[in-house]
Amino acid sequence: MPDHKTDQNPSTSLFDFDREDARRRHGVLSAEIRHHDALYYHKDAPAISDAAYDALRKELEALESRYPDFVTDQSPTRTVGIKPADGFKKIRHTVPMLSLGNAFTAEDVTDFIGRIRRFLGLDESAAVDIWAEQKIDGSSCSIRYENRVLVSAATRGDGQEGEDITDNIRTISDVPQTLPDDAPDLVEIRGEVFMRRRAFEALNIEREAAGEALFANPRNAAAGSLRQLDVEITRKRALSFYAYSFGEVSAPLASTQQALVERLAKWGFSISRPSALCHDADGLLAYYAQIERLRPELDYDIDGIVYKVNDFDLQRRLGFVSRAPRWAIAHKFAAEKAVTILKAITIQVGRTGVLTPVAELEPVNVGGVMVSRATLHNEDEVARKGVRVGDKVTVQRAGDVIPQIVGVVEHAADSVDFEFPDHCPVCGSKAIREEGEVARRCTGGLFCEAQAIERLRHFIARDAMDIDGLGARSIQEFWDEGLVRQPMDIYTLEARDSEAGNLTPLRVREGWGAQSVAKLFESINRSRSVTFDRFLFALGIRQVGQATAKRLAAHYVTLDALIGGLEAAQDRQKGNPAYDDLLSIEDVGPAVANDLIGFFTEPHNLDIVRTLAAQALSLAPYERRATQASAVSGKTVVFTGSLTKMTRAEAKARAEDMGAKVAGSVSAKTDYVVAGEDAGSKLKKATELGVVVLSEDEWLALLGGAQS
């Protein structure tokens, strides 16, 4: 289930999804995915189907593709699995066990090939050898051999650390206890533990006879059997293992994925067949169709196809993005649709006042999960789809923004067109739609209770100030009673709770107790020490997500410097050094700059920010973390002109891996300008400012890895 999960292609309808409601939805999805990961990995008892889980992932990834600044290190798209469960010894993966991106359509597969060609600078018609193999629906693990003897095995865990299942793995007949003489002194073989259908059926017959609960499917049975503290239970269950990859090795195993699989088979490992070496998207799709036809006849469960660039040298060049490789993707089998009744259309008001129509549905099972609500995005989407209250509609939960209404099956006899409100349903203020905008927005500002409460909820969120124990319900309760109306009130709550007066002590309130109150105050006080970037994100500035907040924090270093820089940038004219400096930050264009300047030059906002920083918080500088040490760590670099040794995308990715900050324009703070062929105005400005200019070869030499 949560094995291969990323797709970089948002659906068209996502572009109509308002930013602030998208951010709120991002938080909800992240929490829901973490919950299902815990059920899946720790309890081997998922509450939803694979398709339903993929649907959650797909929506989250589509949101982050459209709004990349939503991404944080804690986002489910940046993590793999979940931390190992208590009771097992832990094993640290020397080479992380990462996950894969997802493809759901033929277009996704074509885009995957196109991205590879563009990254490598290949012609659009150039053949790219891709190895295609079945995606086994089981439990991933890594098996370590030293001097050709099996010494340890671990589950995927959170990708960095897994559970020690060495004794359990030894019971599986498909796993060799020793390797032949041609194996390296050290090698980690990775693959999938699964249960064949006939073994699964026999196990459930035994459990039924013994009056025990039945397993829902072979995947759950395999995972539950593998993760047993009593290894004798594992021994009694017929588990299988297919090998498909490797982790740490002391010597190269092969030059291609195809050669690797053939070598693993010679060593005695079972591998999935048939597999195929394809050269373009048409070949991959033909293999996908072939396996989809064979799927019912297989003696094990698969939920898709995995495509991998065959050449390992190309894999190394392509590298990774987030928690997934650029060189591989999982093409999932199609999910389901369902038909239900649209009972009502309600309006939600987001943190910035955006009015979002929501479809309230007659609950229906779609891909294994009950769906009762779906976003309608905006008034144009409602009109385009022609949905009306009482209509019979089709709902889809995979391969698109999810859940969503695909279209109308049948209009109700008495249904009428939905009239989008021109006033906020919460505060009654006018709701206006500015020219060029798809969203209608409440003009009530902080007067609007919905906006104020949503801002507070955003402030305390996990990826912001991360205050545990103060959830949406508590915020609503404290707001209604006037206890918390702005962020600073959170940090005075403990002092006010201990004072005599009208405040009813939290410990005697319904749903609270001494222990939960103590944990809340501990969490609040812990949040007082926060990095500068998290604080910026917590402020809820429009268009400033986690990624943008990190770039701002890295650029300005301190709050005072940021405020001063934005005040000086109010003259939004090119040639104003402060404004040019702001625009030099990657992903900060004129629109984002306007929102930043507007926020930090508004006296009310400045008062809140300065009060928090002075009286409640200790802001630690944001530190950019490189994946490897280098001479360019912490340096700002600008690329200009045409590069010949690698594409611009590959150059940027490599620079950031080395700890450099890649900027979009040249300023006095730029350390290096890398000038390729036909460099233009950026090279001229670098020369005028005295910035160090490097050729592409000089830049590669500085990185310590010049390419021929």
MOMO-V723910 format. One record per pair of residues at least 6 apart in sequence whose C-alpha atoms are under 6 Angstrom apart, sorted by the first residue. I is the first residue (numbers start at 1). GAP is how many residues later the second one is. If there is no record, write none. Layout:
i->I gap->GAP
i->I gap->GAP
//
This chain:
i->1 gap->49
i->3 gap->96
i->4 gap->95
i->4 gap->96
i->4 gap->97
i->5 gap->95
i->5 gap->96
i->5 gap->97
i->6 gap->94
i->6 gap->95
i->6 gap->96
i->7 gap->94
i->7 gap->95
i->8 gap->57
i->10 gap->52
i->11 gap->389
i->17 gap->360
i->21 gap->329
i->39 gap->6
i->39 gap->7
i->40 gap->6
i->42 gap->43
i->44 gap->176
i->44 gap->180
i->48 gap->320
i->48 gap->321
i->49 gap->319
i->51 gap->284
i->51 gap->316
i->52 gap->315
i->55 gap->342
i->55 gap->343
i->59 gap->342
i->59 gap->343
i->64 gap->6
i->69 gap->476
i->69 gap->477
i->69 gap->478
i->69 gap->479
i->70 gap->475
i->70 gap->476
i->72 gap->474
i->78 gap->244
i->78 gap->245
i->80 gap->78
i->80 gap->79
i->81 gap->76
i->81 gap->77
i->82 gap->75
i->82 gap->76
i->83 gap->74
i->83 gap->75
i->84 gap->73
i->84 gap->78
i->84 gap->79
i->88 gap->75
i->89 gap->74
i->89 gap->75
i->90 gap->72
i->90 gap->73
i->90 gap->74
i->91 gap->70
i->91 gap->71
i->91 gap->73
i->92 gap->69
i->93 gap->67
i->93 gap->68
i->95 gap->152
i->95 gap->153
i->96 gap->63
i->96 gap->64
i->97 gap->62
i->98 gap->61
i->98 gap->225
i->98 gap->226
i->99 gap->225
i->100 gap->224
i->100 gap->229
i->101 gap->228
i->101 gap->229
i->102 gap->227
i->102 gap->228
i->102 gap->229
i->103 gap->227
i->103 gap->228
i->104 gap->227
i->104 gap->228
i->104 gap->295
i->110 gap->171
i->119 gap->528
i->121 gap->526
i->127 gap->152
i->128 gap->151
i->129 gap->149
i->129 gap->150
i->129 gap->181
i->130 gap->147
i->130 gap->148
i->130 gap->149
i->130 gap->178
i->130 gap->179
i->130 gap->180
i->131 gap->145
i->131 gap->146
i->131 gap->176
i->131 gap->177
i->131 gap->179
i->132 gap->143
i->132 gap->144
i->132 gap->174
i->132 gap->175
i->133 gap->142
i->133 gap->172
i->133 gap->173
i->134 gap->171
i->135 gap->167
i->135 gap->169
i->135 gap->170
i->135 gap->171
i->136 gap->166
i->137 gap->164
i->137 gap->165
i->138 gap->54
i->138 gap->55
i->138 gap->56
i->138 gap->81
i->139 gap->53
i->139 gap->54
i->139 gap->84
i->140 gap->16
i->140 gap->51
i->140 gap->52
i->141 gap->13
i->141 gap->14
i->141 gap->15
i->141 gap->49
i->141 gap->50
i->142 gap->11
i->142 gap->12
i->142 gap->47
i->142 gap->48
i->143 gap->10
i->143 gap->45
i->143 gap->46
i->144 gap->6
i->144 gap->7
i->144 gap->8
i->144 gap->9
i->144 gap->43
i->144 gap->44
i->145 gap->6
i->145 gap->41
i->145 gap->42
i->146 gap->39
i->146 gap->40
i->147 gap->38
i->148 gap->30
i->148 gap->31
i->149 gap->29
i->150 gap->27
i->150 gap->28
i->152 gap->14
i->153 gap->11
i->153 gap->12
i->153 gap->13
i->154 gap->8
i->154 gap->9
i->154 gap->10
i->154 gap->11
i->155 gap->7
i->155 gap->8
i->156 gap->6
i->168 gap->63
i->171 gap->64
i->172 gap->67
i->174 gap->66
i->174 gap->67
i->184 gap->67
i->186 gap->63
i->186 gap->64
i->187 gap->61
i->187 gap->62
i->188 gap->58
i->188 gap->59
i->188 gap->60
i->189 gap->57
i->190 gap->53
i->190 gap->55
i->190 gap->56
i->191 gap->51
i->191 gap->52
i->191 gap->53
i->192 gap->49
i->192 gap->50
i->193 gap->47
i->193 gap->48
i->194 gap->28
i->194 gap->45
i->194 gap->46
i->195 gap->23
i->195 gap->27
i->195 gap->44
i->195 gap->45
i->196 gap->103
i->196 gap->104
i->197 gap->102
i->197 gap->103
i->200 gap->18
i->204 gap->10
i->215 gap->6
i->225 gap->9
i->226 gap->8
i->242 gap->28
i->242 gap->29
i->243 gap->28
i->254 gap->6
i->255 gap->57
i->256 gap->54
i->256 gap->55
i->256 gap->56
i->257 gap->53
i->278 gap->6
i->303 gap->30
i->304 gap->27
i->304 gap->28
i->304 gap->29
i->305 gap->25
i->305 gap->26
i->306 gap->23
i->306 gap->24
i->307 gap->21
i->307 gap->22
i->308 gap->19
i->308 gap->20
i->309 gap->18
i->315 gap->12
i->318 gap->8
i->319 gap->6
i->319 gap->7
i->320 gap->6
i->335 gap->63
i->336 gap->31
i->337 gap->58
i->337 gap->59
i->338 gap->28
i->338 gap->56
i->338 gap->57
i->339 gap->54
i->339 gap->55
i->340 gap->22
i->340 gap->52
i->340 gap->53
i->341 gap->20
i->341 gap->21
i->341 gap->50
i->341 gap->51
i->342 gap->19
i->342 gap->47
i->342 gap->48
i->342 gap->49
i->343 gap->17
i->343 gap->18
i->343 gap->46
i->343 gap->47
i->344 gap->16
i->344 gap->45
i->345 gap->13
i->345 gap->14
i->345 gap->15
i->346 gap->11
i->346 gap->12
i->347 gap->9
i->347 gap->10
i->348 gap->7
i->348 gap->8
i->349 gap->6
i->350 gap->101
i->351 gap->100
i->351 gap->103
i->351 gap->104
i->353 gap->88
i->353 gap->89
i->353 gap->98
i->354 gap->86
i->354 gap->87
i->355 gap->85
i->355 gap->86
i->356 gap->21
i->356 gap->22
i->357 gap->19
i->357 gap->21
i->358 gap->16
i->358 gap->17
i->358 gap->18
i->359 gap->14
i->359 gap->15
i->359 gap->16
i->360 gap->13
i->361 gap->11
i->361 gap->12
i->362 gap->10
i->363 gap->8
i->363 gap->9
i->364 gap->6
i->364 gap->7
i->374 gap->29
i->374 gap->30
i->385 gap->22
i->388 gap->27
i->388 gap->29
i->389 gap->26
i->390 gap->22
i->390 gap->25
i->391 gap->19
i->391 gap->20
i->391 gap->21
i->392 gap->17
i->392 gap->18
i->393 gap->14
i->393 gap->15
i->393 gap->16
i->394 gap->11
i->394 gap->12
i->394 gap->13
i->395 gap->9
i->395 gap->10
i->395 gap->11
i->396 gap->7
i->396 gap->8
i->397 gap->6
i->422 gap->9
i->423 gap->6
i->423 gap->7
i->423 gap->8
i->424 gap->7
i->424 gap->18
i->427 gap->21
i->429 gap->15
i->430 gap->13
i->431 gap->9
i->431 gap->10
i->431 gap->11
i->431 gap->12
i->432 gap->8
i->432 gap->9
i->433 gap->7
i->446 gap->6
i->459 gap->79
i->460 gap->6
i->460 gap->7
i->464 gap->70
i->464 gap->74
i->465 gap->62
i->467 gap->56
i->467 gap->57
i->468 gap->55
i->469 gap->51
i->478 gap->6
i->479 gap->6
i->497 gap->8
i->507 gap->6
i->507 gap->7
i->528 gap->89
i->528 gap->90
i->529 gap->88
i->529 gap->89
i->530 gap->89
i->531 gap->88
i->531 gap->89
i->531 gap->90
i->531 gap->91
i->532 gap->87
i->532 gap->88
i->532 gap->89
i->532 gap->90
i->533 gap->16
i->533 gap->17
i->533 gap->20
i->536 gap->13
i->537 gap->8
i->537 gap->9
i->537 gap->12
i->553 gap->69
i->554 gap->68
i->556 gap->6
i->557 gap->64
i->565 gap->13
i->566 gap->31
i->568 gap->10
i->569 gap->9
i->569 gap->10
i->583 gap->6
i->584 gap->79
i->584 gap->80
i->584 gap->81
i->585 gap->78
i->586 gap->77
i->586 gap->78
i->600 gap->6
i->626 gap->31
i->626 gap->32
i->626 gap->33
i->627 gap->30
i->628 gap->30
i->630 gap->28
i->632 gap->28
i->633 gap->25
i->633 gap->26
i->633 gap->27
i->634 gap->25
i->634 gap->26
i->635 gap->25
i->635 gap->36
i->636 gap->24
i->636 gap->25
i->636 gap->26
i->636 gap->34
i->636 gap->35
i->637 gap->25
i->637 gap->34
i->637 gap->35
i->637 gap->36
i->638 gap->24
i->638 gap->25
i->638 gap->35
i->639 gap->34
i->639 gap->35
i->640 gap->35
i->640 gap->39
i->641 gap->34
i->641 gap->35
i->641 gap->36
i->641 gap->37
i->641 gap->38
i->642 gap->34
i->642 gap->35
i->643 gap->33
i->672 gap->20
i->672 gap->21
i->673 gap->20
i->674 gap->19
i->674 gap->20
i->674 gap->21
i->675 gap->20
i->700 gap->6
//
